[in-house]
Amino acid sequence: MMQTRKVTGRPASIPRWAFGEVFRLRDLGYGCRRIVGSLEGVGVFTTRSSVSRLLNGQAPYEDLDWNT
């Protein structure tokens, strides 16, 4: 019998395909709020807190192996 994994919390608001752009903009010196504005330009509507959590490797992004 297959067991299902229990998922808790809200889903990630930043899609995986946008992760590279978030880190690229951070490397260019953009802050979290400016990154949010840039993401809105490509149709990703998120918050400063979500961008900060991605950059810091916090939930729901903590399982990514390439966080610094």
Secondary structure, DSSP 8 states (H G I E B T S, - for coil): --------S---SS-GGGHHHHHHHHHTT--HHHHHHHHHHTT----HHHHHHHHHT-TTSTT-TT--
